[in-house]
Amino acid sequence: MLHDATPPGQKRAAFRAGLASGTLQRFPGAFSPLSAMLIARHGFEGVYVSGAVISADLGLPDIGLTTLSEVAGRAGQIARVTALPALVDADTGFGEPMNVARTVQILEDAGVAGMHVEDQVNPKRCGHLDGKDVVEREVAVKRVKAAVAARRDPSFVIAARTDAAAVHGIGEAIERARAYADAGADLIFPEAMAGEADFERVRAAVSTPILANMTEFGKSKLLDAKTLENLGVNMVIYPVTLLRLAMHAAAEGLTALSSRGTQEGLLKAMQHRRDLYDLLDYPAYNTFDAGIYNFRI
């Protein structure tokens, strides 16, 4: 009720344990606190807070326009409602190494379990768009080192993302993965892998846990969870899946409402009021303390 009672440190410990478990950790992207609660209800291991989703929700393209305060604010709203660990997309760290360091501490304060920082030039763009570029490897290593040095909670997970495969080829992405692991990254995120062979090469190159991004309509083949687990991938994110499903359903509903003049035919496609109230746990609020405040549902 109000806020989940699980301390951030416990969520971070669960995240680390999951990465070391040998079982694939599945983190669907939450576009709101309510969607994070639904993710938890369906038994996933964590929630992902996507920069692309935050940008889209603000009516902006994913080209580095969001700010640290906007990302931290949404991440904190999502982290507070669930016992699941949340991994947050911190783009390039919102600047250079000192900015990356501040980003880590702001996101620690937001209660999330970890963040990833990437090696694109600043401002970045969606990892599945053409025309992106990456900074020199030494510059990217400094970002990772800054993130690792800045964290106050040693359980806070620092993930390093490389976009080099689409720019310089898989070989350079692998070299960067090794360098970022050596710099202290807890999790390696090789972006825009083409398919199984790319993941196999990254897995063979580093002992650090690795993350797969299964985003729709991008450059990566959509691999199922069992295949990813068999490849030795430790974690998978589905960053925009829920937002895409929700927006498609909303567009179809608005089309029907406009053409028919009533939502009567849409009721079976809607979440029922009772299910929403159950997800929000109205009864807990109703019985919180009748001597202070009470209401009827």
C-alpha positions, 0 to 999 in steps of 0.5 A, spaced: 500 500 500 502 506 498 509 504 497 512 497 497 516 495 503 522 492 500 528 496 502 532 498 495 538 494 498 534 488 498 532 489 491 539 490 489 541 483 492 535 480 489 538 482 482 545 480 483 542 473 486 538 473 479 544 474 475 548 469 478 543 464 478 543 461 471 536 462 470 534 467 465 532 474 468 526 477 465 525 484 465 519 487 461 519 495 460 514 498 465 511 505 462 508 507 468 507 505 476 501 501 474 504 497 469 510 495 473 505 492 478 502 488 473 509 485 471 510 483 478 503 480 478 505 476 472 511 473 475 517 476 472 523 477 475 524 485 475 522 491 471 526 495 466 525 503 465 526 504 458 529 511 456 525 510 449 519 509 453 520 515 457 521 519 451 515 517 447 511 518 453 513 525 454 511 526 446 519 526 444 523 521 440 529 517 443 534 522 441 537 524 448 532 529 449 530 527 456 533 529 462 536 526 468 531 529 473 525 526 468 528 519 468 530 519 475 523 521 477 519 516 473 524 511 475 523 512 482 515 512 481 516 505 478 521 502 483 516 505 489 510 500 487 514 493 487 518 489 490 521 487 484 528 490 482 528 495 477 534 496 471 534 503 468 536 506 462 541 512 463 543 513 456 550 516 456 550 518 463 547 525 461 554 528 460 561 526 461 564 522 467 562 527 472 555 527 470 555 519 470 557 519 477 552 524 479 547 520 475 549 514 479 547 517 486 541 520 483 538 513 481 541 510 487 536 515 491 530 513 487 531 506 489 532 502 483 536 496 483 541 498 477 542 502 471 546 502 464 550 507 461 552 506 454 558 508 449 554 512 444 556 520 443 552 525 446 546 526 445 545 519 443 539 516 439 535 509 439 540 503 439 536 500 433 536 507 428 541 508 423 546 513 423 548 512 431 556 513 433 560 511 439 565 515 443 572 512 443 573 506 447 578 510 452 572 515 453 567 510 454 571 506 459 572 512 463 564 513 464 564 506 466 569 507 471 566 513 474 559 510 475 563 504 479 567 509 483 560 513 484 556 508 487 555 508 495 551 502 495 556 496 492 550 492 491 547 497 486 548 494 479 552 498 474 551 495 467 555 497 461 552 498 454 556 498 447 553 500 441 559 498 437 557 492 433 552 496 428 558 502 427 564 498 427 562 490 427 561 485 432 569 484 433 569 491 436 563 490 440 567 484 443 573 488 445 569 494 448 565 488 452 572 486 455 574 493 457 568 495 460 568 488 464 575 490 466 573 497 468 568 494 473 561 493 470 557 488 473 553 486 467 554 487 459 549 490 454 551 488 447 546 492 443 543 490 436 546 483 436 543 480 430 542 473 432 544 467 436 551 467 433 553 474 436 550 472 443 555 466 442 561 470 441 560 475 446 558 470 451 565 466 450 569 473 450 567 475 457 565 471 464 561 477 466 553 476 466 550 479 459 543 482 457 539 481 451 535 486 448 529 483 445 525 489 442 520 489 436 521 492 429 529 493 430 535 490 428 535 484 433 532 477 431 527 476 437 529 470 440 525 466 445 527 465 453 529 458 452 534 460 447 537 465 450 538 461 456 541 456 452 546 461 449 548 463 456 544 470 456 543 472 464 538 477 463 533 479 457 529 486 457 523 487 453 523 495 453 517 497 449 513 491 448 507 493 453 507 500 451 506 498 444 501 493 446 497 499 450 498 504 444 495 499 439 489 497 443 488 505 445 488 506 437 483 501 435 479 503 441 479 510 439 477 508 432 471 504 434 469 509 439 469 515 433 466 510 428 460 507 432 459 513 437 459 508 443 464 504 447 459 498 448 463 493 443 469 494 447 468 492 454 470 485 453 477 488 451 478 492 457 481 491 464 474 490 468 474 495 474 474 490 479 481 487 476 484 494 476 481 495 484 484 488 485 491 490 482 491 497 486 489 493 492 483 498 494 481 493 500 488 495 504 486 502 503 479 501 505 481 497 512 488 501 513 485 505 519 477 506 520 479 510 526 482 515 521 479 515 515 475 510 511 471 510 505 466 505 501 468 502 494 
